[in-house]
């Protein structure tokens, strides 16, 4: 495969493999993803990383501010499939407005919380806060649309009056 990252791109390009599962001779399984990083103007990856997919690795990754944002976002998105009290608490703290986390990481945490009851409550609060950036309100609307919470419909209906078209569109799709 040949990849050419245009020189006018703002940053690098990341290719992320689907989840890969390896089994040892005894049948024990481990899940991983390959991530290839291509710098601006590059045709070959500058870095290829094999990341294990497990709760401990991902929760440590999202919490570490020294880890590149793209990797923290991937970790937050991947934690959406892990059901545990620790993961829910980690994602909730990342999505919280008071966390001071970067917008893309907060968006990913909201998406990962979409199917949890705790996520619907936080997404409702965030979606209705007009001081939040529209991207965060949109992510909250998407999370509410994916949630199974019956109360989410009322919030989505209120979001139909949002000043931002993309938030309104996400509310419509969520209904």
C-alpha positions as CSV (number, residue, x, y, z in Angstrom):
1,X,0.0,0.0,0.0
2,X,1.3,3.5,-0.8
3,X,0.2,6.5,1.2
4,X,1.0,10.0,0.2
5,X,0.3,12.7,2.8
6,X,-0.2,16.0,1.0
7,X,2.4,18.6,2.1
8,X,-0.4,21.2,2.8
9,X,-1.9,19.0,5.6
10,X,-1.7,20.6,9.0
11,X,-0.3,17.4,10.6
12,X,0.5,13.8,10.3
13,X,-1.9,11.1,9.1
14,X,-2.6,8.0,11.2
15,X,-3.8,4.7,9.8
16,X,-5.4,2.5,12.5
17,X,-5.9,-1.2,11.8
18,X,-9.0,-3.1,12.9
19,X,-8.7,-5.0,16.1
20,X,-6.4,-7.9,15.7
21,X,-6.5,-10.9,18.0
22,X,-3.5,-13.2,18.6
23,X,-3.7,-16.5,20.3
24,X,-0.9,-18.4,21.9
25,X,-0.3,-22.2,21.8
26,X,-2.6,-22.5,24.9
27,X,-5.4,-20.5,23.2
28,X,-5.1,-17.4,25.4
29,X,-6.0,-14.3,23.3
30,X,-4.6,-10.8,23.3
31,X,-6.1,-8.0,21.2
32,X,-4.0,-5.3,19.5
33,X,-4.2,-2.5,16.9
34,X,-1.4,-1.4,14.6
35,X,-1.1,2.3,14.2
36,X,1.1,3.7,11.4
37,X,2.1,7.4,11.5
38,X,2.8,9.3,8.3
39,X,4.5,12.7,8.5
40,X,3.6,15.5,6.1
41,X,4.8,14.8,2.6
42,X,5.8,11.2,3.6
43,X,5.2,8.1,1.5
44,X,6.3,5.6,4.2
45,X,5.4,5.5,7.8
46,X,7.6,7.3,10.2
47,X,6.4,5.2,13.1
48,X,4.5,1.9,13.4
49,X,3.1,1.1,16.9
50,X,1.5,-2.1,18.1
51,X,-0.9,-1.1,20.9
52,X,-2.5,-3.7,23.2
53,X,-6.2,-3.3,23.7
54,X,-7.0,-3.7,27.4
55,X,-8.5,-1.6,30.2
56,X,-5.2,-1.0,32.0
57,X,-3.3,0.2,29.0
58,X,-6.1,2.4,27.7
59,X,-7.0,4.0,31.0
60,X,-3.4,4.8,31.6
61,X,-3.1,6.3,28.1
62,X,-6.0,8.6,28.4
63,X,-4.9,9.9,31.7
64,X,-1.3,10.7,30.6
65,X,-1.1,14.3,29.3
66,X,2.4,13.5,27.9
67,X,0.9,11.0,25.4
68,X,0.0,12.5,22.0
69,X,-3.6,13.6,21.8
70,X,-4.4,11.3,18.8
71,X,-3.4,8.3,20.9
72,X,-5.4,9.5,23.9
73,X,-8.4,10.0,21.7
74,X,-8.1,6.5,20.3
75,X,-7.8,5.1,23.8
76,X,-10.9,7.0,24.9
77,X,-12.9,5.7,21.9
78,X,-11.6,2.1,22.5
79,X,-12.7,2.3,26.1
80,X,-16.3,2.6,24.9
81,X,-16.4,-1.2,24.5
82,X,-15.0,-1.9,28.0
83,X,-17.6,-2.1,30.8
84,X,-16.2,-1.5,34.2
85,X,-16.7,1.1,37.0
86,X,-13.1,2.3,36.6
87,X,-13.5,2.9,32.8
88,X,-16.9,4.7,33.4
89,X,-15.3,6.9,36.0
90,X,-12.3,7.7,33.8
91,X,-14.5,8.6,30.8
92,X,-16.9,10.7,32.9
93,X,-14.0,12.7,34.3
94,X,-12.5,13.2,30.8
95,X,-15.9,14.4,29.4
96,X,-16.6,16.7,32.3
97,X,-16.4,20.4,31.5
98,X,-14.3,21.1,34.6
99,X,-11.6,18.6,33.5
100,X,-9.9,21.1,31.2
101,X,-9.2,18.3,28.7
102,X,-8.8,19.1,25.0
103,X,-12.0,19.3,23.0
104,X,-11.2,16.2,20.8
105,X,-10.6,14.1,23.9
106,X,-13.8,15.3,25.6
107,X,-15.7,14.4,22.4
108,X,-14.3,10.9,22.3
109,X,-15.1,10.4,25.9
110,X,-18.7,11.5,25.4
111,X,-19.0,9.1,22.4
112,X,-17.6,6.2,24.5
113,X,-20.1,6.9,27.3
114,X,-23.1,6.9,24.9
115,X,-24.4,3.5,25.9
116,X,-24.0,3.9,29.7
117,X,-26.6,5.5,32.0
118,X,-24.0,7.7,33.5
119,X,-23.1,9.0,30.1
120,X,-26.7,10.1,29.3
121,X,-26.9,12.2,32.4
122,X,-23.6,14.0,31.7
123,X,-24.4,14.3,28.0
124,X,-27.7,16.0,28.9
125,X,-25.9,18.5,31.1
126,X,-23.2,19.2,28.5
127,X,-25.7,19.4,25.5
128,X,-27.8,22.1,27.2
129,X,-24.8,24.2,28.3
130,X,-24.6,27.0,25.6
131,X,-21.2,28.0,26.8
132,X,-19.8,24.7,25.5
133,X,-18.2,24.7,22.0
134,X,-20.6,23.5,19.3
135,X,-18.4,20.4,18.7
136,X,-18.9,19.3,22.3
137,X,-22.7,20.0,22.2
138,X,-22.8,18.0,18.9
139,X,-20.9,15.1,20.5
140,X,-23.3,15.2,23.4
141,X,-26.3,15.1,21.0
142,X,-24.8,12.1,19.2
143,X,-24.2,10.3,22.5
144,X,-27.8,11.0,23.6
145,X,-29.1,9.7,20.3
146,X,-27.1,6.5,20.8
147,X,-28.1,6.0,24.4
148,X,-31.0,3.9,25.4
149,X,-32.2,6.5,27.9
150,X,-35.9,7.4,27.3
151,X,-35.3,10.8,28.9
152,X,-32.8,11.6,26.1
153,X,-35.6,12.4,23.6
154,X,-36.7,15.5,25.6
155,X,-33.1,16.9,25.6
156,X,-32.8,16.1,21.9
157,X,-36.0,18.0,21.2
158,X,-34.7,21.0,23.0
159,X,-31.5,20.9,20.9
160,X,-33.6,21.4,17.8
161,X,-33.5,25.1,18.8
162,X,-29.7,25.2,19.1
163,X,-28.0,28.1,17.3
164,X,-25.6,25.7,15.5
165,X,-26.9,23.7,12.4
166,X,-24.6,20.7,13.2
167,X,-26.0,20.4,16.7
168,X,-29.5,20.5,15.4
169,X,-28.8,17.9,12.7
170,X,-27.3,15.6,15.3
171,X,-30.4,16.0,17.5
172,X,-32.6,15.2,14.5
173,X,-30.6,12.0,13.7
174,X,-30.8,11.1,17.4
175,X,-34.5,11.3,17.5
